[in-house]
Amino acid sequence: MKIGAVLLAAGAASRMGSRPKCLLELAGVPLVRRQLIALAGADVDEVVVVLGHYAEQVEAAVVSSPVTLVRNPSPDDGQASSVRLGLRALSSRLDAVIVALADQPMIEASDITALISAYRHRGDKSMVVPRVSSPDGNWVPGNPVILSADLRQQWLAAADDGMCRRWRQQHPEQIAWLETDNRHYAMDLDTPEDLKRFETDTGRALVWPSASLASPDGPIGAK
């Protein structure tokens, strides 16, 4: 089975103070590179990284990796516009596509491998989505997700409002859930409070790579 991936790194991160959160470093490695390492470790065949805001900075962090870089000229049009560009840039020979976020700090190769395994056992479903158990007994949808080649073609033929989250809401019968207690899938970063919570929960610090990206009070999470 040939698998591709679209890694989304185009957002403005306005709730994070308008700084490229995918360049936050964990153990000295930018989060966007950690995602690429995880995808490579799971033997994903090809990867497209979609850039937008902060494109030059993010490109500098990934340019040495064997990936295809695509720039979204209108990243504020929403995530679906970036997904579409990424899907279009992948080759046509793929059996499935992973859509991943560049700001998930804990995703590892084993998490990607588990997602691919769930896809192999999905039956006639079009997409596999992680669903993580929370302490209050509820289930929280996570990322990344994986979709079939047929669904990829449907999305490319559809308007943006027929893709991504809206498609999932409209077609729940086409989703196979990967139910798990693995918090890696549900952990992403949107606000400075998320960074502090991450350090409290994991004992690990996320650090901005340079003074130019730091908050006025210094790198969030720095020791």
Backbone as a chain_set.jsonl record, in Angstrom:
{"seq": "MKIGAVLLAAGAASRMGSRPKCLLELAGVPLVRRQLIALAGADVDEVVVVLGHYAEQVEAAVVSSPVTLVRNPSPDDGQASSVRLGLRALSSRLDAVIVALADQPMIEASDITALISAYRHRGDKSMVVPRVSSPDGNWVPGNPVILSADLRQQWLAAADDGMCRRWRQQHPEQIAWLETDNRHYAMDLDTPEDLKRFETDTGRALVWPSASLASPDGPIGAK", "coords": {"N": [[0.838, -1.195, 0.0], [0.628, 2.134, -0.947], [1.358, 5.152, 0.579], [0.715, 8.55, 1.11], [1.324, 11.846, 2.515], [-0.069, 14.857, 3.755], [1.174, 17.617, 5.232], [0.236, 20.115, 7.303], [1.169, 23.396, 7.561], [0.577, 26.106, 7.48], [-0.733, 28.042, 8.916], [-1.673, 31.127, 10.667], [-1.412, 31.3, 13.379], [-2.609, 33.025, 15.261], [-3.694, 33.045, 17.832], [-1.532, 32.293, 19.27], [0.002, 34.471, 19.526], [0.724, 35.277, 17.017], [2.969, 33.908, 15.895], [5.145, 31.438, 14.432], [4.065, 28.52, 15.382], [4.718, 25.92, 14.728], [7.419, 25.891, 14.662], [8.296, 25.848, 17.221], [10.46, 24.291, 19.556], [11.123, 21.03, 20.679], [13.152, 19.321, 22.763], [15.189, 20.41, 21.249], [14.434, 20.094, 18.606], [12.531, 21.306, 15.945], [8.935, 21.36, 15.872], [7.687, 20.863, 13.397], [9.638, 19.452, 12.041], [9.805, 17.224, 13.68], [7.388, 16.008, 13.087], [7.872, 15.274, 10.422], [9.924, 13.433, 10.807], [8.53, 11.462, 12.207], [6.661, 10.623, 10.246], [8.402, 9.648, 8.282], [9.573, 7.579, 9.723], [7.461, 5.846, 9.891], [7.34, 4.849, 7.401], [6.025, 6.284, 5.378], [5.341, 7.1, 2.042], [5.531, 9.482, 0.481], [5.638, 13.027, 1.048], [3.933, 16.088, 1.336], [4.452, 19.366, 2.27], [2.544, 22.008, 3.323], [2.825, 25.387, 3.085], [2.348, 28.741, 4.32], [1.539, 31.412, 6.019], [4.497, 32.753, 7.458], [6.176, 31.427, 5.691], [8.852, 31.436, 4.689], [10.399, 31.081, 7.004], [9.503, 28.588, 7.975], [10.057, 26.97, 5.791], [12.846, 27.018, 5.793], [13.351, 25.358, 7.916], [12.679, 22.835, 7.019], [13.73, 22.341, 4.568], [15.851, 20.655, 4.019], [14.798, 18.148, 4.072], [13.382, 15.294, 2.34], [10.933, 16.306, 0.844], [7.976, 17.655, -0.729], [7.356, 21.043, -1.241], [4.722, 23.307, -0.906], [3.16, 26.386, -1.432], [0.541, 28.114, 0.039], [-1.213, 30.657, -1.295], [-3.251, 32.047, -0.155], [-3.681, 31.631, 2.763], [-5.43, 32.345, 4.784], [-7.901, 31.649, 3.901], [-8.694, 29.349, 5.01], [-8.356, 26.035, 6.521], [-9.15, 24.022, 4.743], [-8.445, 24.966, 2.216], [-5.689, 24.718, 2.243], [-5.435, 21.967, 2.59], [-6.501, 21.071, 0.163], [-4.576, 22.028, -1.709], [-2.372, 20.536, -0.885], [-3.251, 17.864, -1.314], [-3.536, 17.923, -4.076], [-0.903, 18.192, -4.881], [0.33, 15.798, -4.338], [1.369, 12.604, -5.705], [-0.415, 10.58, -8.125], [-0.458, 7.904, -7.622], [-1.079, 6.883, -5.152], [-2.522, 4.962, -2.46], [-3.69, 5.776, -0.13], [-4.021, 8.675, 1.999], [-2.511, 10.573, 4.493], [-3.48, 13.206, 6.579], [-1.946, 15.634, 8.346], [-1.103, 17.643, 11.224], [1.178, 20.297, 11.827], [1.829, 21.074, 14.363], [1.721, 19.272, 16.458], [3.087, 18.044, 19.255], [3.782, 15.492, 20.268], [3.468, 13.352, 18.544], [4.606, 10.328, 17.216], [6.534, 7.911, 15.283], [5.403, 5.431, 15.843], [2.783, 6.095, 16.44], [1.803, 6.95, 13.978], [2.102, 4.569, 12.581], [0.231, 2.955, 13.94], [-2.107, 4.245, 13.179], [-2.1, 3.768, 10.409], [-2.313, 0.985, 10.458], [-4.887, 0.721, 11.543], [-6.284, 1.765, 9.418], [-5.888, -0.176, 7.469], [-7.585, -2.096, 8.417], [-10.125, -1.099, 8.187], [-12.434, -1.825, 6.892], [-15.147, -0.988, 4.829], [-14.996, 1.721, 5.086], [-14.219, 5.25, 4.546], [-12.419, 6.889, 5.824], [-10.13, 7.083, 8.56], [-10.136, 8.091, 11.884], [-8.489, 9.158, 14.789], [-9.774, 8.654, 18.099], [-9.831, 9.81, 21.237], [-9.89, 8.776, 24.586], [-11.062, 10.67, 27.321], [-10.447, 12.017, 30.667], [-12.967, 12.588, 31.754], [-14.636, 10.755, 30.693], [-15.564, 11.16, 28.15], [-15.161, 11.16, 24.528], [-12.575, 12.346, 22.465], [-12.016, 13.705, 19.327], [-9.07, 13.268, 17.325], [-5.858, 13.904, 15.753], [-3.203, 12.84, 13.518], [-5.314, 12.199, 10.563], [-6.429, 9.628, 8.284], [-7.178, 9.007, 4.904], [-8.968, 7.514, 2.15], [-7.876, 6.869, -1.267], [-9.983, 7.249, -3.037], [-11.658, 9.012, -1.613], [-9.96, 11.165, -1.482], [-10.014, 11.987, -4.179], [-12.702, 12.72, -4.36], [-12.736, 14.928, -2.642], [-11.028, 16.668, -3.99], [-12.594, 17.252, -6.134], [-14.669, 18.579, -5.024], [-16.235, 21.528, -3.546], [-14.589, 23.736, -1.186], [-16.126, 23.809, 1.115], [-17.125, 21.312, 1.284], [-15.331, 19.599, 2.364], [-12.948, 18.16, 4.7], [-13.578, 18.918, 8.092], [-16.312, 19.478, 7.817], [-17.128, 17.551, 5.96], [-16.787, 15.275, 7.521], [-18.729, 15.701, 9.449], [-20.998, 15.494, 7.884], [-20.893, 12.925, 6.91], [-20.867, 10.698, 8.834], [-21.114, 7.955, 8.789], [-19.12, 7.047, 7.188], [-16.787, 7.021, 8.555], [-14.217, 5.408, 10.294], [-13.404, 4.81, 13.572], [-10.454, 5.151, 15.435], [-10.183, 4.101, 18.407], [-8.726, 5.005, 21.441], [-6.489, 5.368, 24.274], [-4.332, 6.904, 23.937], [-2.826, 9.847, 24.327], [-1.295, 11.313, 22.602], [-2.448, 11.792, 20.11], [-4.383, 13.695, 20.602], [-3.18, 15.984, 21.411], [-2.39, 19.212, 20.778], [-1.333, 22.558, 19.917], [-2.466, 25.718, 20.639], [-2.553, 28.092, 22.104], [-0.659, 30.267, 24.363], [-1.212, 29.288, 26.911], [-1.62, 26.603, 26.407], [0.989, 25.76, 25.98], [2.138, 26.025, 28.507], [0.534, 24.195, 29.877], [1.246, 21.867, 28.571], [3.923, 21.551, 29.44], [3.474, 21.197, 32.176], [1.997, 18.806, 32.149], [3.685, 16.958, 30.903], [6.279, 17.355, 31.748], [8.168, 18.388, 30.078], [9.734, 20.921, 28.131], [8.671, 23.335, 25.752], [10.279, 25.371, 23.453], [10.829, 28.53, 22.034], [12.613, 29.117, 18.982], [14.334, 31.326, 18.639], [15.258, 34.678, 19.687], [13.771, 36.419, 18.188], [11.341, 35.228, 17.831], [10.345, 35.001, 20.284], [8.327, 35.606, 23.225], [7.575, 38.81, 24.808], [8.452, 38.42, 27.389], [10.404, 36.551, 27.249], [11.466, 33.249, 26.027], [8.743, 31.112, 25.892], [8.267, 28.514, 28.115], [10.951, 28.04, 28.396], [13.784, 26.947, 30.241]], "CA": [[0.0, 0.0, 0.0], [1.382, 3.374, -1.054], [0.733, 6.162, 1.429], [1.265, 9.896, 1.103], [0.902, 12.678, 3.644], [-0.119, 16.311, 3.652], [1.501, 18.207, 6.53], [-0.282, 21.48, 7.268], [2.024, 24.329, 8.306], [0.302, 27.376, 6.814], [-1.559, 28.915, 9.739], [-1.146, 32.381, 11.214], [-1.193, 31.125, 14.821], [-2.94, 34.309, 15.885], [-3.905, 32.853, 19.273], [-0.221, 32.067, 19.863], [0.762, 35.704, 19.411], [1.154, 35.43, 15.619], [4.31, 33.347, 15.732], [5.023, 30.096, 13.828], [4.128, 27.543, 16.466], [5.339, 24.674, 14.275], [8.865, 25.997, 14.852], [8.644, 25.564, 18.61], [11.39, 23.164, 19.63], [11.076, 20.059, 21.76], [14.461, 18.663, 22.791], [16.032, 20.998, 20.212], [13.949, 19.768, 17.257], [11.265, 21.981, 15.641], [7.807, 20.443, 15.799], [7.428, 20.466, 12.015], [10.61, 18.395, 11.711], [9.422, 16.028, 14.427], [6.338, 15.359, 12.304], [8.49, 14.641, 9.259], [10.65, 12.263, 11.31], [7.526, 10.436, 12.514], [6.127, 10.105, 8.992], [9.449, 8.835, 7.656], [9.74, 6.372, 10.517], [6.32, 4.963, 9.599], [7.486, 4.448, 5.992], [5.153, 7.011, 4.457], [6.088, 7.125, 0.778], [5.825, 10.845, 0.045], [5.067, 14.044, 1.932], [3.821, 17.476, 0.892], [4.306, 20.341, 3.355], [1.854, 23.196, 2.823], [3.271, 26.595, 3.769], [1.507, 29.92, 4.114], [2.156, 32.393, 6.899], [5.856, 32.41, 7.912], [6.648, 30.393, 4.769], [10.305, 31.39, 4.586], [10.955, 30.514, 8.228], [9.187, 27.168, 8.046], [10.798, 26.302, 4.716], [14.239, 26.859, 6.219], [13.428, 24.266, 8.882], [12.361, 21.537, 6.408], [14.226, 22.278, 3.191], [16.792, 19.542, 3.86], [14.062, 16.887, 4.067], [12.89, 14.896, 1.003], [9.506, 16.608, 0.798], [7.521, 18.661, -1.687], [6.865, 22.238, -0.571], [3.686, 24.029, -1.628], [2.741, 27.592, -0.717], [-0.845, 28.554, -0.089], [-1.171, 32.117, -1.419], [-4.352, 32.627, 0.625], [-3.873, 30.713, 3.886], [-6.555, 32.751, 5.627], [-9.132, 31.07, 3.367], [-9.062, 28.231, 5.863], [-7.572, 24.811, 6.432], [-9.52, 23.244, 3.562], [-7.692, 25.435, 1.051], [-4.352, 24.12, 2.328], [-5.581, 20.531, 2.339], [-6.686, 20.878, -1.273], [-3.283, 22.217, -2.369], [-1.521, 19.395, -0.571], [-3.752, 16.679, -2.017], [-3.265, 18.079, -5.506], [0.537, 18.096, -5.127], [0.757, 14.411, -4.211], [1.264, 11.824, -6.931], [-1.7, 9.884, -8.306], [-0.284, 6.466, -7.43], [-1.245, 6.57, -3.743], [-3.718, 4.249, -2.022], [-4.262, 6.482, 1.015], [-3.333, 9.924, 2.332], [-2.575, 11.076, 5.863], [-3.486, 14.662, 6.745], [-1.347, 15.827, 9.654], [-0.865, 19.008, 11.676], [2.602, 20.497, 12.112], [2.042, 21.583, 15.723], [1.457, 18.231, 17.446], [4.446, 17.806, 19.756], [4.08, 14.147, 20.766], [3.274, 12.313, 17.529], [5.794, 9.544, 16.904], [6.352, 6.947, 14.193], [4.498, 4.359, 16.278], [1.411, 6.596, 16.346], [1.454, 6.91, 12.56], [1.967, 3.155, 12.224], [-1.05, 2.482, 14.477], [-3.15, 4.818, 12.33], [-2.087, 3.027, 9.147], [-2.844, -0.345, 10.745], [-6.339, 0.859, 11.66], [-6.81, 1.976, 8.069], [-5.893, -1.473, 6.785], [-8.683, -2.902, 8.953], [-11.269, -0.189, 8.275], [-13.593, -2.32, 6.151], [-15.527, -0.178, 3.674], [-15.0, 3.135, 5.465], [-13.369, 6.106, 3.721], [-11.469, 7.644, 6.64], [-9.89, 6.667, 9.941], [-9.878, 9.242, 12.753], [-8.281, 8.782, 16.187], [-10.719, 9.166, 19.084], [-9.066, 9.611, 22.465], [-10.686, 8.829, 25.805], [-10.677, 11.744, 28.237], [-10.726, 11.648, 32.055], [-14.38, 12.73, 32.099], [-15.385, 9.682, 30.058], [-15.931, 11.505, 26.778], [-14.202, 10.847, 23.474], [-12.109, 13.565, 21.809], [-11.384, 13.433, 18.036], [-7.676, 13.689, 17.268], [-5.125, 13.981, 14.489], [-3.648, 12.98, 12.132], [-6.328, 11.303, 10.019], [-6.014, 8.994, 7.031], [-8.33, 8.849, 4.013], [-8.757, 6.679, 0.974], [-7.613, 7.551, -2.54], [-11.272, 7.659, -3.603], [-12.109, 10.217, -0.919], [-9.086, 12.247, -1.959], [-10.54, 12.479, -5.453], [-13.963, 13.415, -4.075], [-12.429, 16.24, -2.064], [-10.461, 17.529, -5.029], [-13.679, 17.648, -7.032], [-15.696, 19.285, -4.259], [-15.913, 22.855, -3.02], [-13.914, 23.654, 0.104], [-17.071, 23.569, 2.201], [-17.49, 19.91, 1.293], [-14.138, 18.862, 2.744], [-12.422, 18.227, 6.063], [-14.486, 18.722, 9.222], [-17.699, 19.451, 7.373], [-17.373, 16.232, 5.371], [-16.913, 14.334, 8.633], [-20.046, 15.92, 10.069], [-22.051, 15.086, 6.961], [-20.768, 11.516, 6.535], [-20.342, 9.924, 9.973], [-21.121, 6.525, 8.475], [-17.92, 6.741, 6.424], [-15.625, 7.168, 9.434], [-13.824, 4.352, 11.227], [-12.729, 5.45, 14.7], [-9.362, 4.481, 16.148], [-10.424, 4.457, 19.796], [-7.46, 4.813, 22.128], [-6.181, 6.266, 25.379], [-3.064, 7.546, 23.584], [-3.05, 11.28, 24.298], [-0.501, 11.953, 21.541], [-3.313, 12.204, 19.008], [-5.263, 14.801, 20.995], [-2.363, 17.059, 21.945], [-1.854, 20.208, 19.864], [-0.983, 23.808, 20.581], [-3.143, 26.876, 20.07], [-2.384, 29.292, 22.923], [0.438, 30.169, 25.341], [-1.638, 28.436, 28.02], [-1.38, 25.217, 26.003], [2.41, 25.465, 26.184], [2.348, 25.82, 29.944], [-0.138, 22.95, 30.237], [2.077, 20.783, 28.039], [5.06, 21.351, 30.334], [2.957, 20.641, 33.427], [1.539, 17.438, 31.943], [4.733, 16.057, 30.393], [7.585, 17.645, 32.316], [9.071, 18.76, 28.99], [9.526, 22.315, 27.752], [8.683, 23.772, 24.361], [11.069, 26.596, 23.457], [10.92, 29.247, 20.761], [13.978, 28.904, 18.487], [15.197, 32.502, 18.639], [14.676, 35.829, 20.363], [12.83, 37.092, 17.295], [10.055, 34.564, 17.929], [10.001, 34.859, 21.691], [7.404, 36.561, 23.814], [8.294, 39.897, 25.46], [9.014, 37.966, 28.663], [11.364, 35.497, 26.998], [10.907, 32.053, 25.402], [7.784, 30.379, 26.71], [8.67, 27.138, 28.384], [12.392, 27.916, 28.545], [14.26, 26.696, 31.596]], "C": [[0.872, 1.244, 0.0], [0.643, 4.488, -0.306], [1.475, 7.481, 1.294], [0.775, 10.662, 2.317], [0.919, 14.139, 3.245], [0.113, 16.852, 5.054], [1.169, 19.69, 6.473], [0.542, 22.389, 8.171], [1.827, 25.745, 7.786], [-0.363, 28.414, 7.703], [-0.857, 30.144, 10.276], [-0.826, 32.283, 12.694], [-1.495, 32.406, 15.585], [-3.148, 34.176, 17.387], [-2.607, 32.567, 20.023], [0.636, 33.318, 19.765], [1.321, 35.938, 18.031], [2.633, 35.096, 15.462], [4.177, 31.924, 15.217], [5.181, 28.993, 14.858], [4.743, 26.219, 16.03], [6.856, 24.712, 14.367], [9.266, 25.934, 16.319], [9.487, 24.298, 18.663], [11.133, 22.325, 20.873], [12.362, 19.255, 21.697], [15.324, 19.128, 21.616], [15.575, 20.755, 18.795], [12.633, 20.5, 17.013], [10.134, 20.975, 15.446], [7.528, 19.977, 14.378], [8.403, 19.373, 11.581], [10.293, 17.111, 12.467], [8.318, 15.27, 13.69], [6.933, 14.639, 11.092], [9.266, 13.388, 9.661], [9.669, 11.126, 11.604], [6.973, 9.813, 11.238], [7.145, 9.222, 8.283], [9.639, 7.523, 8.397], [8.624, 5.369, 10.323], [6.29, 4.539, 8.135], [6.432, 5.057, 5.083], [5.95, 7.317, 3.193], [6.419, 8.523, 0.275], [5.066, 11.832, 0.914], [5.056, 15.388, 1.219], [3.632, 18.34, 2.134], [3.68, 21.596, 2.767], [2.223, 24.382, 3.708], [2.303, 27.731, 3.486], [2.104, 31.087, 4.859], [3.531, 31.868, 7.341], [6.525, 31.39, 6.984], [8.16, 30.297, 4.726], [10.923, 30.745, 5.817], [10.709, 29.017, 8.314], [9.955, 26.404, 6.97], [12.236, 26.059, 5.123], [14.405, 25.68, 7.174], [13.249, 22.895, 8.237], [13.018, 21.332, 5.058], [15.188, 21.118, 2.974], [16.099, 18.192, 3.825], [13.547, 16.573, 2.665], [11.379, 15.066, 0.902], [9.236, 17.568, -0.355], [6.931, 19.828, -0.909], [5.87, 22.953, -1.474], [3.292, 25.24, -0.796], [1.275, 27.896, -1.013], [-0.836, 30.077, -0.164], [-2.249, 32.809, -0.595], [-4.633, 31.749, 1.84], [-5.031, 31.08, 4.793], [-7.898, 32.286, 5.075], [-9.566, 29.838, 4.153], [-8.263, 26.975, 5.572], [-7.883, 24.011, 5.173], [-8.748, 23.677, 2.325], [-6.276, 24.863, 1.049], [-4.397, 22.623, 2.07], [-5.704, 20.263, 0.844], [-5.351, 21.007, -2.027], [-2.362, 21.026, -2.116], [-1.952, 18.136, -1.295], [-3.421, 16.734, -3.5], [-1.786, 17.852, -5.82], [1.073, 16.673, -4.983], [0.599, 13.67, -5.537], [-0.051, 11.059, -6.956], [-1.626, 8.405, -7.954], [-0.585, 5.996, -6.007], [-2.556, 5.839, -3.472], [-4.423, 4.971, -0.882], [-3.409, 7.709, 1.302], [-3.576, 10.263, 3.797], [-2.605, 12.598, 5.804], [-3.075, 14.938, 8.18], [-1.146, 17.316, 9.947], [0.588, 19.154, 12.121], [2.869, 20.916, 13.543], [1.697, 20.553, 16.796], [2.782, 17.723, 18.005], [4.783, 16.351, 20.046], [3.889, 13.036, 19.744], [4.611, 11.662, 17.187], [5.485, 8.565, 15.771], [5.368, 5.851, 14.587], [3.039, 4.793, 16.218], [0.924, 6.583, 14.9], [1.236, 5.465, 12.109], [0.645, 2.584, 12.72], [-2.218, 3.003, 13.645], [-3.243, 4.06, 11.008], [-2.653, 1.624, 9.343], [-4.364, -0.306, 10.87], [-6.973, 1.062, 10.289], [-6.884, 0.652, 7.308], [-7.089, -2.336, 7.22], [-9.996, -2.116, 9.015], [-12.532, -0.736, 7.638], [-13.888, -1.427, 4.962], [-15.572, 1.319, 3.992], [-13.997, 3.925, 4.621], [-12.277, 6.828, 4.504], [-11.337, 6.995, 8.012], [-9.474, 7.894, 10.734], [-9.591, 8.727, 14.16], [-9.362, 9.394, 17.074], [-10.179, 8.777, 20.462], [-9.988, 9.734, 23.675], [-10.145, 9.911, 26.724], [-11.041, 11.354, 29.668], [-12.195, 11.737, 32.439], [-15.265, 11.691, 31.415], [-15.841, 9.975, 28.649], [-14.832, 11.087, 25.812], [-13.862, 12.125, 22.717], [-11.493, 13.193, 20.456], [-9.962, 13.989, 18.0], [-7.143, 13.753, 15.855], [-3.785, 13.266, 14.645], [-4.771, 12.017, 11.776], [-5.78, 10.69, 8.735], [-7.261, 8.705, 6.201], [-7.953, 8.083, 2.761], [-8.445, 7.522, -0.26], [-8.914, 8.026, -3.179], [-11.79, 8.933, -2.936], [-11.234, 11.41, -1.289], [-9.628, 12.834, -3.257], [-11.869, 13.206, -5.263], [-13.7, 14.814, -3.542], [-11.86, 17.188, -3.112], [-11.537, 18.026, -5.997], [-14.737, 18.499, -6.346], [-15.267, 20.716, -3.964], [-15.294, 22.693, -1.639], [-14.88, 23.36, 1.243], [-17.624, 22.149, 2.203], [-16.357, 19.006, 1.725], [-13.958, 18.887, 4.261], [-13.506, 18.028, 7.118], [-15.945, 18.652, 8.782], [-18.041, 18.119, 6.736], [-17.583, 15.209, 6.482], [-18.271, 14.478, 9.321], [-21.176, 15.388, 9.192], [-22.04, 13.59, 6.646], [-20.212, 10.683, 7.695], [-20.276, 8.422, 9.689], [-19.884, 6.09, 7.708], [-16.644, 6.818, 7.252], [-15.442, 5.915, 10.279], [-13.001, 5.018, 12.33], [-11.62, 4.557, 15.234], [-9.47, 4.907, 17.607], [-9.219, 4.054, 20.647], [-7.38, 5.713, 23.356], [-4.851, 6.993, 25.155], [-3.284, 9.043, 23.385], [-2.252, 11.989, 23.205], [-1.393, 12.522, 20.45], [-4.125, 13.454, 19.333], [-4.498, 16.029, 21.459], [-1.873, 17.962, 20.818], [-1.774, 21.527, 20.608], [-1.666, 24.978, 19.895], [-2.84, 28.177, 20.81], [-1.16, 29.149, 23.822], [0.067, 29.294, 26.541], [-1.451, 26.954, 27.702], [0.077, 24.825, 26.21], [2.707, 25.201, 27.651], [1.722, 24.508, 30.405], [0.672, 21.745, 29.757], [3.246, 20.5, 28.982], [4.618, 20.739, 31.664], [2.624, 19.163, 33.275], [2.668, 16.472, 31.607], [6.083, 16.235, 31.072], [8.618, 18.04, 31.281], [8.72, 20.166, 28.516], [9.561, 22.49, 26.242], [9.292, 25.169, 24.322], [11.047, 27.229, 22.073], [12.364, 29.236, 20.278], [14.883, 30.113, 18.537], [14.492, 33.643, 19.329], [13.627, 36.512, 19.506], [11.436, 36.48, 17.355], [9.561, 34.484, 19.361], [8.972, 35.886, 22.119], [8.199, 37.679, 24.467], [8.957, 39.472, 26.762], [10.039, 36.847, 28.489], [10.688, 34.259, 26.43], [9.967, 31.322, 26.348], [8.252, 28.955, 26.877], [10.154, 26.973, 28.558], [12.742, 27.707, 30.007], [15.29, 27.742, 31.982]], "O": [[1.753, 1.392, 0.847], [-0.543, 4.729, -0.535], [2.704, 7.527, 1.356], [-0.085, 10.187, 3.058], [1.791, 14.596, 2.507], [-0.668, 16.575, 5.964], [1.755, 20.434, 5.686], [0.609, 22.186, 9.384], [2.79, 26.503, 7.662], [-0.539, 29.558, 7.284], [0.371, 30.209, 10.337], [-0.056, 33.088, 13.217], [-0.725, 32.819, 16.453], [-2.815, 35.092, 18.14], [-2.575, 32.592, 21.254], [1.858, 33.248, 19.904], [2.274, 36.699, 17.862], [3.427, 35.896, 14.967], [3.193, 31.254, 15.53], [6.298, 28.579, 15.17], [5.24, 25.467, 16.868], [7.516, 23.691, 14.174], [10.457, 25.963, 16.632], [9.257, 23.353, 17.909], [10.951, 22.85, 21.971], [12.635, 18.586, 20.7], [16.092, 18.347, 21.054], [16.255, 21.168, 17.856], [11.696, 20.337, 17.795], [10.344, 19.88, 14.923], [7.17, 18.818, 14.169], [8.03, 18.468, 10.834], [10.497, 16.018, 11.937], [8.312, 14.039, 13.668], [6.534, 13.517, 10.778], [9.263, 12.394, 8.935], [9.942, 9.968, 11.289], [6.833, 8.592, 11.16], [6.795, 8.172, 7.745], [9.842, 6.477, 7.78], [8.81, 4.175, 10.56], [5.318, 3.934, 7.684], [5.993, 4.421, 4.124], [7.103, 7.743, 3.268], [7.486, 8.73, -0.302], [3.999, 11.526, 1.446], [6.035, 15.778, 0.583], [2.752, 18.074, 2.952], [4.217, 22.183, 1.827], [1.97, 24.382, 4.913], [1.534, 27.682, 2.527], [3.068, 31.695, 4.394], [3.696, 30.67, 7.569], [7.343, 30.585, 7.43], [8.706, 29.194, 4.726], [11.859, 29.955, 5.702], [11.606, 28.259, 8.685], [10.448, 25.305, 7.223], [12.792, 25.001, 4.828], [15.474, 25.073, 7.235], [13.625, 21.886, 8.834], [12.881, 20.264, 4.46], [15.327, 20.641, 1.848], [16.751, 17.179, 3.571], [13.301, 17.489, 1.881], [10.638, 14.084, 0.876], [10.148, 18.205, -0.883], [6.103, 19.631, -0.02], [6.136, 23.179, -2.654], [3.111, 25.128, 0.416], [0.844, 27.928, -2.166], [-0.482, 30.731, 0.817], [-2.177, 34.015, -0.36], [-5.718, 31.176, 1.942], [-5.562, 30.223, 5.5], [-8.93, 32.502, 5.709], [-10.68, 29.344, 3.978], [-7.596, 26.854, 4.545], [-6.991, 23.391, 4.595], [-8.429, 22.847, 1.474], [-5.726, 24.559, -0.009], [-3.514, 22.07, 1.415], [-5.084, 19.337, 0.321], [-5.042, 20.182, -2.887], [-1.662, 20.567, -3.018], [-1.114, 17.412, -1.834], [-3.07, 15.722, -4.107], [-1.45, 17.374, -6.904], [2.167, 16.378, -5.464], [-0.204, 14.059, -6.385], [-0.716, 10.912, -5.93], [-2.647, 7.719, -7.988], [-0.368, 4.826, -5.69], [-3.561, 6.056, -4.149], [-5.626, 4.797, -0.689], [-2.244, 7.784, 0.911], [-4.711, 10.241, 4.273], [-1.838, 13.207, 5.059], [-3.759, 14.534, 9.12], [-1.033, 18.134, 9.034], [1.155, 18.241, 12.721], [4.027, 21.1, 13.915], [1.408, 20.927, 17.933], [3.524, 17.04, 17.3], [5.961, 15.997, 20.071], [4.133, 11.872, 20.061], [5.602, 12.337, 16.908], [4.336, 8.411, 15.358], [4.585, 5.392, 13.755], [2.154, 3.972, 15.976], [-0.229, 6.246, 14.629], [0.308, 5.173, 11.354], [0.0, 1.813, 12.009], [-3.2, 2.292, 13.431], [-4.34, 3.748, 10.544], [-3.391, 1.128, 8.492], [-5.053, -1.193, 10.366], [-8.076, 0.58, 10.034], [-7.848, 0.403, 6.584], [-7.542, -3.2, 6.47], [-10.877, -2.44, 9.811], [-13.606, -0.165, 7.826], [-12.994, -1.132, 4.169], [-16.14, 2.094, 3.222], [-13.057, 3.362, 4.058], [-11.315, 7.323, 3.916], [-12.292, 6.437, 8.553], [-8.585, 8.642, 10.327], [-10.371, 7.933, 14.685], [-9.812, 10.514, 16.833], [-10.082, 7.599, 20.807], [-10.771, 10.679, 23.776], [-8.934, 10.057, 26.889], [-11.858, 10.455, 29.87], [-12.634, 11.038, 33.353], [-16.489, 11.733, 31.535], [-16.449, 9.117, 28.009], [-13.73, 10.714, 26.215], [-14.753, 12.899, 22.366], [-10.527, 12.43, 20.429], [-9.683, 15.043, 18.57], [-7.895, 13.665, 14.885], [-3.287, 13.102, 15.759], [-5.136, 11.142, 12.561], [-4.796, 11.17, 8.173], [-8.269, 8.223, 6.719], [-6.788, 8.015, 2.369], [-8.712, 8.724, -0.295], [-8.946, 9.09, -3.798], [-12.3, 9.827, -3.61], [-11.722, 12.536, -1.395], [-9.691, 14.054, -3.407], [-12.131, 14.203, -5.937], [-14.361, 15.773, -3.942], [-12.178, 18.377, -3.117], [-11.399, 19.09, -6.6], [-15.603, 19.074, -7.006], [-14.099, 21.073, -4.111], [-15.447, 21.654, -0.997], [-14.499, 22.732, 2.231], [-18.484, 21.813, 3.017], [-16.394, 17.798, 1.492], [-14.705, 19.538, 4.991], [-14.272, 17.067, 7.042], [-16.721, 17.858, 9.314], [-19.137, 17.601, 6.948], [-18.473, 14.364, 6.383], [-18.881, 13.487, 9.723], [-22.185, 14.893, 9.695], [-23.037, 13.042, 6.176], [-19.181, 10.029, 7.538], [-19.47, 7.708, 10.286], [-19.621, 4.894, 7.586], [-15.544, 6.694, 6.714], [-16.386, 5.424, 10.898], [-12.019, 5.706, 12.051], [-11.818, 3.362, 15.456], [-8.926, 5.938, 18.004], [-8.753, 2.917, 20.585], [-8.111, 6.698, 23.464], [-4.313, 7.617, 26.069], [-3.865, 9.459, 22.382], [-2.515, 13.156, 22.914], [-1.129, 13.604, 19.924], [-4.513, 14.192, 18.427], [-5.109, 17.019, 21.861], [-1.049, 17.552, 20.0], [-2.108, 21.603, 21.791], [-1.466, 25.204, 18.702], [-2.866, 29.25, 20.208], [-0.671, 28.039, 24.027], [0.93, 28.636, 27.121], [-1.164, 26.149, 28.587], [0.368, 23.686, 26.575], [3.437, 24.271, 27.993], [2.3, 23.792, 31.223], [0.769, 20.733, 30.45], [3.529, 19.342, 29.289], [5.298, 19.872, 32.213], [2.927, 18.359, 34.156], [2.618, 15.3, 31.981], [6.941, 15.357, 30.982], [9.816, 18.032, 31.564], [7.551, 20.552, 28.503], [10.371, 21.877, 25.546], [8.873, 26.052, 25.07], [11.225, 26.546, 21.064], [13.272, 29.337, 21.103], [16.103, 29.956, 18.484], [13.28, 33.599, 19.54], [12.694, 37.119, 20.032], [10.457, 37.124, 16.977], [8.479, 33.957, 19.621], [8.774, 36.905, 21.456], [9.403, 37.519, 24.67], [9.924, 40.099, 27.195], [10.491, 36.261, 29.472], [9.46, 34.212, 26.355], [10.344, 30.96, 27.462], [8.59, 28.275, 25.908], [10.607, 25.865, 28.846], [12.074, 28.23, 30.899], [15.818, 27.708, 33.094]]}, "num_chains": 1, "name": "protein.A"}
